[in-house]
Amino acid sequence: MLAVGDIHLENFGTWRDGDGRLVWGVNDFDEAAVMPYAIDLVRLATSAALAEDVGKVSLSDICAGILDGYSKG
């Protein structure tokens, strides 16, 4: 499975597509490779846990949110 490989909070953003629509998503794929998807999920959870305002959200809630979003995606 193809994974981003370097997924963290700062690798999400917004930009305009070719039709001028505002889109949101991953904006850095330079380390994409075939690897287990779990690597991306763990890196994203780790970056959220290390974020400045981490005290406002528990690690359990961070992980639950990521898994929920991944499952729905």
N, CA, C and O atoms as a CHARMM CRD file, in Angstrom:
* protein
*
  292
    1    1 MET  N      0.84200  -1.17600   0.00000 PROA 1      0.00000
    2    1 MET  CA     0.00000   0.00000   0.00000 PROA 1      0.00000
    3    1 MET  C      0.89000   1.24200   0.00000 PROA 1      0.00000
    4    1 MET  O      1.92000   1.27200   0.67300 PROA 1      0.00000
    5    2 LEU  N      0.49700   2.24200  -0.73900 PROA 2      0.00000
    6    2 LEU  CA     1.24500   3.48800  -0.79400 PROA 2      0.00000
    7    2 LEU  C      0.92600   4.34200   0.42300 PROA 2      0.00000
    8    2 LEU  O     -0.24100   4.55400   0.75200 PROA 2      0.00000
    9    3 ALA  N      1.95400   4.82700   1.08200 PROA 3      0.00000
   10    3 ALA  CA     1.79000   5.67600   2.26000 PROA 3      0.00000
   11    3 ALA  C      2.51400   6.99500   2.03000 PROA 3      0.00000
   12    3 ALA  O      3.43400   7.07500   1.21600 PROA 3      0.00000
   13    4 VAL  N      2.09500   8.02100   2.74700 PROA 4      0.00000
   14    4 VAL  CA     2.73800   9.33900   2.63500 PROA 4      0.00000
   15    4 VAL  C      4.17000   9.26700   3.15800 PROA 4      0.00000
   16    4 VAL  O      5.07800   9.83100   2.54800 PROA 4      0.00000
   17    5 GLY  N      4.38000   8.58500   4.27400 PROA 5      0.00000
   18    5 GLY  CA     5.72400   8.38200   4.80600 PROA 5      0.00000
   19    5 GLY  C      6.22300   9.47700   5.71800 PROA 5      0.00000
   20    5 GLY  O      7.07700   9.22400   6.56700 PROA 5      0.00000
   21    6 ASP  N      5.71900  10.67900   5.56900 PROA 6      0.00000
   22    6 ASP  CA     6.16100  11.81600   6.38000 PROA 6      0.00000
   23    6 ASP  C      4.94900  12.61700   6.83700 PROA 6      0.00000
   24    6 ASP  O      4.95100  13.84800   6.81100 PROA 6      0.00000
   25    7 ILE  N      3.92000  11.90100   7.25400 PROA 7      0.00000
   26    7 ILE  CA     2.68500  12.59300   7.60300 PROA 7      0.00000
   27    7 ILE  C      2.76400  13.15500   9.01800 PROA 7      0.00000
   28    7 ILE  O      3.08200  12.43600   9.96600 PROA 7      0.00000
   29    8 HSD  N      2.47600  14.42600   9.14700 PROA 8      0.00000
   30    8 HSD  CA     2.39200  15.09000  10.44200 PROA 8      0.00000
   31    8 HSD  C      1.48600  16.29600  10.27000 PROA 8      0.00000
   32    8 HSD  O      1.10000  16.63600   9.15100 PROA 8      0.00000
   33    9 LEU  N      1.15200  16.93300  11.36400 PROA 9      0.00000
   34    9 LEU  CA     0.16600  18.01500  11.31500 PROA 9      0.00000
   35    9 LEU  C      0.52300  19.11200  10.32100 PROA 9      0.00000
   36    9 LEU  O     -0.36700  19.67000   9.68000 PROA 9      0.00000
   37   10 GLU  N      1.77700  19.42300  10.18300 PROA 10     0.00000
   38   10 GLU  CA     2.17700  20.52400   9.30000 PROA 10     0.00000
   39   10 GLU  C      2.19500  20.12600   7.82800 PROA 10     0.00000
   40   10 GLU  O      2.43900  20.97700   6.97200 PROA 10     0.00000
   41   11 ASN  N      1.94300  18.86100   7.51000 PROA 11     0.00000
   42   11 ASN  CA     1.87700  18.43800   6.11500 PROA 11     0.00000
   43   11 ASN  C      0.44600  18.41600   5.58500 PROA 11     0.00000
   44   11 ASN  O      0.16400  17.78100   4.56900 PROA 11     0.00000
   45   12 PHE  N     -0.44500  19.10400   6.27100 PROA 12     0.00000
   46   12 PHE  CA    -1.80300  19.30900   5.79100 PROA 12     0.00000
   47   12 PHE  C     -1.95300  20.79300   5.51500 PROA 12     0.00000
   48   12 PHE  O     -1.36500  21.62500   6.20600 PROA 12     0.00000
   49   13 GLY  N     -2.73200  21.11700   4.51800 PROA 13     0.00000
   50   13 GLY  CA    -2.93600  22.52400   4.21700 PROA 13     0.00000
   51   13 GLY  C     -3.98900  22.71900   3.15700 PROA 13     0.00000
   52   13 GLY  O     -4.67200  21.77600   2.75700 PROA 13     0.00000
   53   14 THR  N     -4.11800  23.95400   2.70300 PROA 14     0.00000
   54   14 THR  CA    -5.07100  24.29100   1.65600 PROA 14     0.00000
   55   14 THR  C     -4.33200  24.89300   0.47300 PROA 14     0.00000
   56   14 THR  O     -3.25500  25.47200   0.62000 PROA 14     0.00000
   57   15 TRP  N     -4.92500  24.74500  -0.69300 PROA 15     0.00000
   58   15 TRP  CA    -4.38400  25.32200  -1.91100 PROA 15     0.00000
   59   15 TRP  C     -5.49800  25.37500  -2.95100 PROA 15     0.00000
   60   15 TRP  O     -6.56900  24.80200  -2.75300 PROA 15     0.00000
   61   16 ARG  N     -5.24300  26.05300  -4.03900 PROA 16     0.00000
   62   16 ARG  CA    -6.20800  26.12800  -5.14000 PROA 16     0.00000
   63   16 ARG  C     -5.85500  25.06500  -6.17800 PROA 16     0.00000
   64   16 ARG  O     -4.69300  24.91400  -6.55400 PROA 16     0.00000
   65   17 ASP  N     -6.86700  24.33000  -6.63500 PROA 17     0.00000
   66   17 ASP  CA    -6.61800  23.33800  -7.67400 PROA 17     0.00000
   67   17 ASP  C     -6.62400  24.01200  -9.04600 PROA 17     0.00000
   68   17 ASP  O     -6.72700  25.23400  -9.14700 PROA 17     0.00000
   69   18 GLY  N     -6.51600  23.21400 -10.08200 PROA 18     0.00000
   70   18 GLY  CA    -6.44600  23.74400 -11.44400 PROA 18     0.00000
   71   18 GLY  C     -7.66900  24.53100 -11.86200 PROA 18     0.00000
   72   18 GLY  O     -7.59600  25.37100 -12.75900 PROA 18     0.00000
   73   19 ASP  N     -8.79900  24.26300 -11.21300 PROA 19     0.00000
   74   19 ASP  CA   -10.03800  24.99500 -11.50800 PROA 19     0.00000
   75   19 ASP  C    -10.28900  26.14800 -10.54800 PROA 19     0.00000
   76   19 ASP  O    -11.35100  26.76900 -10.59100 PROA 19     0.00000
   77   20 GLY  N     -9.32000  26.44200  -9.67800 PROA 20     0.00000
   78   20 GLY  CA    -9.43900  27.54300  -8.74400 PROA 20     0.00000
   79   20 GLY  C    -10.20600  27.22800  -7.47100 PROA 20     0.00000
   80   20 GLY  O    -10.43800  28.11500  -6.65000 PROA 20     0.00000
   81   21 ARG  N    -10.60800  25.94800  -7.29700 PROA 21     0.00000
   82   21 ARG  CA   -11.33400  25.56500  -6.08200 PROA 21     0.00000
   83   21 ARG  C    -10.35800  25.42900  -4.92000 PROA 21     0.00000
   84   21 ARG  O     -9.23100  24.96300  -5.09100 PROA 21     0.00000
   85   22 LEU  N    -10.80400  25.83900  -3.74400 PROA 22     0.00000
   86   22 LEU  CA   -10.00200  25.69000  -2.53800 PROA 22     0.00000
   87   22 LEU  C    -10.12700  24.24700  -2.05900 PROA 22     0.00000
   88   22 LEU  O    -11.23300  23.77100  -1.80600 PROA 22     0.00000
   89   23 VAL  N     -9.01000  23.55700  -1.93400 PROA 23     0.00000
   90   23 VAL  CA    -9.00700  22.16600  -1.47200 PROA 23     0.00000
   91   23 VAL  C     -8.12700  22.04500  -0.24500 PROA 23     0.00000
   92   23 VAL  O     -7.26100  22.88600  -0.00700 PROA 23     0.00000
   93   24 TRP  N     -8.34900  20.99800   0.53600 PROA 24     0.00000
   94   24 TRP  CA    -7.58400  20.74800   1.75000 PROA 24     0.00000
   95   24 TRP  C     -7.10200  19.31500   1.71800 PROA 24     0.00000
   96   24 TRP  O     -7.82400  18.42300   1.27400 PROA 24     0.00000
   97   25 GLY  N     -5.89000  19.09000   2.18400 PROA 25     0.00000
   98   25 GLY  CA    -5.39100  17.72900   2.25700 PROA 25     0.00000
   99   25 GLY  C     -3.89800  17.70200   2.51900 PROA 25     0.00000
  100   25 GLY  O     -3.30600  18.69100   2.95100 PROA 25     0.00000
  101   26 VAL  N     -3.30600  16.56000   2.25100 PROA 26     0.00000
  102   26 VAL  CA    -1.86500  16.36900   2.41800 PROA 26     0.00000
  103   26 VAL  C     -1.16000  17.16400   1.33000 PROA 26     0.00000
  104   26 VAL  O     -1.54300  17.09600   0.16100 PROA 26     0.00000
  105   27 ASN  N     -0.12500  17.92200   1.71100 PROA 27     0.00000
  106   27 ASN  CA     0.55800  18.76600   0.73100 PROA 27     0.00000
  107   27 ASN  C      2.03100  18.42400   0.54200 PROA 27     0.00000
  108   27 ASN  O      2.78100  19.21600  -0.02700 PROA 27     0.00000
  109   28 ASP  N      2.45400  17.24800   1.01400 PROA 28     0.00000
  110   28 ASP  CA     3.87000  16.87800   0.89500 PROA 28     0.00000
  111   28 ASP  C      3.96800  15.37300   0.68500 PROA 28     0.00000
  112   28 ASP  O      3.72900  14.58700   1.60200 PROA 28     0.00000
  113   29 PHE  N      4.32000  14.98800  -0.52300 PROA 29     0.00000
  114   29 PHE  CA     4.40000  13.56800  -0.86100 PROA 29     0.00000
  115   29 PHE  C      5.82100  13.13200  -1.23800 PROA 29     0.00000
  116   29 PHE  O      5.99800  12.08000  -1.85300 PROA 29     0.00000
  117   30 ASP  N      6.82300  13.92100  -0.88100 PROA 30     0.00000
  118   30 ASP  CA     8.17500  13.61000  -1.33400 PROA 30     0.00000
  119   30 ASP  C      8.76100  12.33900  -0.71900 PROA 30     0.00000
  120   30 ASP  O      9.77200  11.83600  -1.20900 PROA 30     0.00000
  121   31 GLU  N      8.15200  11.81500   0.33600 PROA 31     0.00000
  122   31 GLU  CA     8.65100  10.57600   0.94100 PROA 31     0.00000
  123   31 GLU  C      7.64300   9.43700   0.79400 PROA 31     0.00000
  124   31 GLU  O      7.72600   8.43700   1.50700 PROA 31     0.00000
  125   32 ALA  N      6.69400   9.58600  -0.12800 PROA 32     0.00000
  126   32 ALA  CA     5.70300   8.53500  -0.35100 PROA 32     0.00000
  127   32 ALA  C      6.39600   7.26900  -0.83900 PROA 32     0.00000
  128   32 ALA  O      7.32000   7.31800  -1.65100 PROA 32     0.00000
  129   33 ALA  N      5.92600   6.13400  -0.32400 PROA 33     0.00000
  130   33 ALA  CA     6.51500   4.85200  -0.69200 PROA 33     0.00000
  131   33 ALA  C      5.55000   3.73900  -0.31300 PROA 33     0.00000
  132   33 ALA  O      4.57700   3.95600   0.40900 PROA 33     0.00000
  133   34 VAL  N      5.83500   2.55900  -0.80900 PROA 34     0.00000
  134   34 VAL  CA     5.05300   1.39500  -0.43100 PROA 34     0.00000
  135   34 VAL  C      5.51100   0.97000   0.95700 PROA 34     0.00000
  136   34 VAL  O      6.65800   0.56400   1.14900 PROA 34     0.00000
  137   35 MET  N      4.60100   1.06800   1.92400 PROA 35     0.00000
  138   35 MET  CA     4.88600   0.70900   3.30800 PROA 35     0.00000
  139   35 MET  C      3.55500   0.53800   4.02500 PROA 35     0.00000
  140   35 MET  O      2.52300   0.95600   3.50100 PROA 35     0.00000
  141   36 PRO  N      3.55100  -0.06000   5.19800 PROA 36     0.00000
  142   36 PRO  CA     2.29600  -0.24400   5.93500 PROA 36     0.00000
  143   36 PRO  C      1.64300   1.10100   6.27700 PROA 36     0.00000
  144   36 PRO  O      2.32100   2.03900   6.69500 PROA 36     0.00000
  145   37 TYR  N      0.33000   1.18300   6.09700 PROA 37     0.00000
  146   37 TYR  CA    -0.40500   2.41500   6.40000 PROA 37     0.00000
  147   37 TYR  C     -0.26400   2.81100   7.86500 PROA 37     0.00000
  148   37 TYR  O     -0.39900   3.98700   8.20600 PROA 37     0.00000
  149   38 ALA  N      0.00400   1.84200   8.73000 PROA 38     0.00000
  150   38 ALA  CA     0.12000   2.13100  10.16300 PROA 38     0.00000
  151   38 ALA  C      1.24200   3.13300  10.44800 PROA 38     0.00000
  152   38 ALA  O      1.17500   3.86400  11.43600 PROA 38     0.00000
  153   39 ILE  N      2.24900   3.17500   9.61500 PROA 39     0.00000
  154   39 ILE  CA     3.34200   4.14200   9.80100 PROA 39     0.00000
  155   39 ILE  C      2.79300   5.56500   9.73500 PROA 39     0.00000
  156   39 ILE  O      3.14600   6.40600  10.56100 PROA 39     0.00000
  157   40 ASP  N      1.93600   5.83400   8.75900 PROA 40     0.00000
  158   40 ASP  CA     1.33900   7.16800   8.65000 PROA 40     0.00000
  159   40 ASP  C      0.47100   7.48300   9.86300 PROA 40     0.00000
  160   40 ASP  O      0.51800   8.59600  10.38700 PROA 40     0.00000
  161   41 LEU  N     -0.31800   6.51300  10.31100 PROA 41     0.00000
  162   41 LEU  CA    -1.21600   6.76300  11.44600 PROA 41     0.00000
  163   41 LEU  C     -0.42700   7.04200  12.72100 PROA 41     0.00000
  164   41 LEU  O     -0.78300   7.93900  13.48600 PROA 41     0.00000
  165   42 VAL  N      0.63400   6.29000  12.95300 PROA 42     0.00000
  166   42 VAL  CA     1.44700   6.49000  14.15500 PROA 42     0.00000
  167   42 VAL  C      2.18000   7.82800  14.09000 PROA 42     0.00000
  168   42 VAL  O      2.24800   8.53900  15.09300 PROA 42     0.00000
  169   43 ARG  N      2.73300   8.18400  12.92200 PROA 43     0.00000
  170   43 ARG  CA     3.43200   9.47100  12.80000 PROA 43     0.00000
  171   43 ARG  C      2.47400  10.63900  13.00800 PROA 43     0.00000
  172   43 ARG  O      2.83000  11.62200  13.65800 PROA 43     0.00000
  173   44 LEU  N      1.27000  10.54200  12.46700 PROA 44     0.00000
  174   44 LEU  CA     0.29000  11.61300  12.64000 PROA 44     0.00000
  175   44 LEU  C     -0.11300  11.73900  14.10300 PROA 44     0.00000
  176   44 LEU  O     -0.18600  12.84800  14.63400 PROA 44     0.00000
  177   45 ALA  N     -0.37200  10.61700  14.75500 PROA 45     0.00000
  178   45 ALA  CA    -0.73700  10.65400  16.17700 PROA 45     0.00000
  179   45 ALA  C      0.40000  11.22400  17.01900 PROA 45     0.00000
  180   45 ALA  O      0.16000  11.98800  17.95400 PROA 45     0.00000
  181   46 THR  N      1.62100  10.86000  16.69400 PROA 46     0.00000
  182   46 THR  CA     2.77800  11.36800  17.43300 PROA 46     0.00000
  183   46 THR  C      2.90500  12.86800  17.27100 PROA 46     0.00000
  184   46 THR  O      3.15800  13.57500  18.24700 PROA 46     0.00000
  185   47 SER  N      2.73200  13.36900  16.04800 PROA 47     0.00000
  186   47 SER  CA     2.84900  14.81800  15.84400 PROA 47     0.00000
  187   47 SER  C      1.74800  15.55800  16.58300 PROA 47     0.00000
  188   47 SER  O      1.98300  16.64600  17.10900 PROA 47     0.00000
  189   48 ALA  N      0.54600  14.98500  16.63400 PROA 48     0.00000
  190   48 ALA  CA    -0.54100  15.62500  17.37400 PROA 48     0.00000
  191   48 ALA  C     -0.25800  15.60100  18.87700 PROA 48     0.00000
  192   48 ALA  O     -0.54300  16.56800  19.58400 PROA 48     0.00000
  193   49 ALA  N      0.30100  14.50000  19.35700 PROA 49     0.00000
  194   49 ALA  CA     0.61300  14.39800  20.78800 PROA 49     0.00000
  195   49 ALA  C      1.69700  15.38800  21.19800 PROA 49     0.00000
  196   49 ALA  O      1.71000  15.85200  22.33800 PROA 49     0.00000
  197   50 LEU  N      2.59800  15.71400  20.28700 PROA 50     0.00000
  198   50 LEU  CA     3.69000  16.63800  20.58000 PROA 50     0.00000
  199   50 LEU  C      3.34100  18.09600  20.29700 PROA 50     0.00000
  200   50 LEU  O      4.14400  18.99200  20.55600 PROA 50     0.00000
  201   51 ALA  N      2.14400  18.33000  19.76400 PROA 51     0.00000
  202   51 ALA  CA     1.72400  19.69400  19.43700 PROA 51     0.00000
  203   51 ALA  C      1.63700  20.54400  20.69900 PROA 51     0.00000
  204   51 ALA  O      1.45000  20.02500  21.80000 PROA 51     0.00000
  205   52 GLU  N      1.77100  21.82600  20.52900 PROA 52     0.00000
  206   52 GLU  CA     1.82900  22.76700  21.64800 PROA 52     0.00000
  207   52 GLU  C      0.62800  22.69200  22.57600 PROA 52     0.00000
  208   52 GLU  O      0.78300  22.80000  23.79200 PROA 52     0.00000
  209   53 ASP  N     -0.55000  22.51000  22.03300 PROA 53     0.00000
  210   53 ASP  CA    -1.76600  22.50800  22.84500 PROA 53     0.00000
  211   53 ASP  C     -2.22400  21.09800  23.20600 PROA 53     0.00000
  212   53 ASP  O     -3.41600  20.86700  23.40600 PROA 53     0.00000
  213   54 VAL  N     -1.28700  20.15600  23.29000 PROA 54     0.00000
  214   54 VAL  CA    -1.64800  18.76200  23.52000 PROA 54     0.00000
  215   54 VAL  C     -2.41200  18.55400  24.81500 PROA 54     0.00000
  216   54 VAL  O     -3.21900  17.62700  24.89000 PROA 54     0.00000
  217   55 GLY  N     -2.20000  19.36000  25.82400 PROA 55     0.00000
  218   55 GLY  CA    -2.89600  19.19800  27.08900 PROA 55     0.00000
  219   55 GLY  C     -4.39800  19.33500  26.97900 PROA 55     0.00000
  220   55 GLY  O     -5.13000  18.91100  27.87300 PROA 55     0.00000
  221   56 LYS  N     -4.86400  19.92300  25.89400 PROA 56     0.00000
  222   56 LYS  CA    -6.29700  20.13100  25.70600 PROA 56     0.00000
  223   56 LYS  C     -7.00000  18.89700  25.14100 PROA 56     0.00000
  224   56 LYS  O     -8.22400  18.79100  25.22600 PROA 56     0.00000
  225   57 VAL  N     -6.24600  17.97300  24.57100 PROA 57     0.00000
  226   57 VAL  CA    -6.81100  16.76100  23.98500 PROA 57     0.00000
  227   57 VAL  C     -5.98000  15.57600  24.45600 PROA 57     0.00000
  228   57 VAL  O     -4.75200  15.61200  24.38200 PROA 57     0.00000
  229   58 SER  N     -6.63400  14.53600  24.93600 PROA 58     0.00000
  230   58 SER  CA    -5.89900  13.36900  25.42800 PROA 58     0.00000
  231   58 SER  C     -5.34300  12.55800  24.26000 PROA 58     0.00000
  232   58 SER  O     -5.87100  12.60700  23.15000 PROA 58     0.00000
  233   59 LEU  N     -4.29500  11.82900  24.52000 PROA 59     0.00000
  234   59 LEU  CA    -3.70500  10.96100  23.49700 PROA 59     0.00000
  235   59 LEU  C     -4.73100   9.93800  23.02200 PROA 59     0.00000
  236   59 LEU  O     -4.77300   9.59800  21.84000 PROA 59     0.00000
  237   60 SER  N     -5.55100   9.45300  23.93600 PROA 60     0.00000
  238   60 SER  CA    -6.59800   8.49800  23.57700 PROA 60     0.00000
  239   60 SER  C     -7.57700   9.12100  22.57700 PROA 60     0.00000
  240   60 SER  O     -7.96700   8.47900  21.60200 PROA 60     0.00000
  241   61 ASP  N     -7.97100  10.37300  22.82200 PROA 61     0.00000
  242   61 ASP  CA    -8.88700  11.05900  21.90700 PROA 61     0.00000
  243   61 ASP  C     -8.22700  11.34000  20.56300 PROA 61     0.00000
  244   61 ASP  O     -8.87300  11.24400  19.52000 PROA 61     0.00000
  245   62 ILE  N     -6.94600  11.68600  20.58500 PROA 62     0.00000
  246   62 ILE  CA    -6.20400  11.90900  19.33400 PROA 62     0.00000
  247   62 ILE  C     -6.22600  10.64300  18.49000 PROA 62     0.00000
  248   62 ILE  O     -6.57500  10.67700  17.31000 PROA 62     0.00000
  249   63 CYS  N     -5.85400   9.53500  19.10000 PROA 63     0.00000
  250   63 CYS  CA    -5.79700   8.26300  18.36600 PROA 63     0.00000
  251   63 CYS  C     -7.17800   7.83100  17.88800 PROA 63     0.00000
  252   63 CYS  O     -7.32300   7.34300  16.76800 PROA 63     0.00000
  253   64 ALA  N     -8.19300   8.00600  18.73100 PROA 64     0.00000
  254   64 ALA  CA    -9.55700   7.63800  18.34100 PROA 64     0.00000
  255   64 ALA  C    -10.02600   8.47600  17.15200 PROA 64     0.00000
  256   64 ALA  O    -10.66700   7.95600  16.23800 PROA 64     0.00000
  257   65 GLY  N     -9.71100   9.75200  17.16200 PROA 65     0.00000
  258   65 GLY  CA   -10.09000  10.63000  16.05100 PROA 65     0.00000
  259   65 GLY  C     -9.41200  10.25300  14.74800 PROA 65     0.00000
  260   65 GLY  O    -10.03700  10.25400  13.68800 PROA 65     0.00000
  261   66 ILE  N     -8.13100   9.93100  14.83400 PROA 66     0.00000
  262   66 ILE  CA    -7.38500   9.52900  13.63300 PROA 66     0.00000
  263   66 ILE  C     -7.93600   8.22400  13.08600 PROA 66     0.00000
  264   66 ILE  O     -8.15600   8.10500  11.88100 PROA 66     0.00000
  265   67 LEU  N     -8.16300   7.24400  13.95000 PROA 67     0.00000
  266   67 LEU  CA    -8.70300   5.96500  13.49100 PROA 67     0.00000
  267   67 LEU  C    -10.10400   6.11000  12.91500 PROA 67     0.00000
  268   67 LEU  O    -10.43700   5.45900  11.92500 PROA 67     0.00000
  269   68 ASP  N    -10.92700   6.95700  13.52400 PROA 68     0.00000
  270   68 ASP  CA   -12.26800   7.19000  13.01600 PROA 68     0.00000
  271   68 ASP  C    -12.21300   7.82200  11.62300 PROA 68     0.00000
  272   68 ASP  O    -12.90000   7.38500  10.70000 PROA 68     0.00000
  273   69 GLY  N    -11.38100   8.85900  11.49100 PROA 69     0.00000
  274   69 GLY  CA   -11.24200   9.51900  10.19100 PROA 69     0.00000
  275   69 GLY  C    -10.68700   8.59400   9.13100 PROA 69     0.00000
  276   69 GLY  O    -11.14200   8.62100   7.98700 PROA 69     0.00000
  277   70 TYR  N     -9.71400   7.77600   9.48900 PROA 70     0.00000
  278   70 TYR  CA    -9.12600   6.83700   8.54100 PROA 70     0.00000
  279   70 TYR  C    -10.17300   5.80400   8.10600 PROA 70     0.00000
  280   70 TYR  O    -10.27400   5.47100   6.92500 PROA 70     0.00000
  281   71 SER  N    -10.94100   5.30800   9.06300 PROA 71     0.00000
  282   71 SER  CA   -11.96800   4.30500   8.75700 PROA 71     0.00000
  283   71 SER  C    -13.03200   4.87400   7.82500 PROA 71     0.00000
  284   71 SER  O    -13.49400   4.19000   6.91200 PROA 71     0.00000
  285   72 LYS  N    -13.41800   6.12200   8.05600 PROA 72     0.00000
  286   72 LYS  CA   -14.43600   6.75200   7.21900 PROA 72     0.00000
  287   72 LYS  C    -13.90000   7.11600   5.83400 PROA 72     0.00000
  288   72 LYS  O    -14.65400   7.18200   4.86400 PROA 72     0.00000
  289   73 GLY  N    -12.57200   7.35200   5.75600 PROA 73     0.00000
  290   73 GLY  CA   -11.95700   7.73900   4.49100 PROA 73     0.00000
  291   73 GLY  C    -11.81900   6.57500   3.55900 PROA 73     0.00000
  292   73 GLY  O    -11.31800   6.73100   2.44500 PROA 73     0.00000
